[in-house]
Amino acid sequence: MVYKVTVSIDSLDPNPDNYYFDTGDEATDFLYDTVSASVQYRVDHSPYTISEEELDNIREEEMTLVRLERM
C-alpha cells in the first residue's frame, strides 16, 4: 500500500508538496519530522520568548498544514 503525505506552506497553498511512502510508519515519521522542523524553525527565528501555550498553538497550526492519506 502507498501512503501520501501532503505538505502545504499555508492553508491557501495552490501547489503543496506531495511525498509518497511504501509504509505507514515511514509516512508518519516523515510527517512528524516535517512538523517538528517547522515548529523549531519558528521558535528559533522568533524575536520573542515563546510560552508553552504559544508553542502548543504553533504545533497545532503546523499540523493543519500536513495531511496523510492511504492511496
JOJOCOR-V86071 format. One line per field, one symbol per residue. burial: I if it has 16 or more other ideal C-beta (glycine too) atoms within 10 Angstrom, else O. A space follows every 10 residues. Layout:
burial=???
This chain:
burial=OOIOIOIOOO OOOOOOOOOO IOOOOOIOOI IOOIIOOIIO OIOOOOOOOO OOOOOOOIOO OIOOIIOOOO O
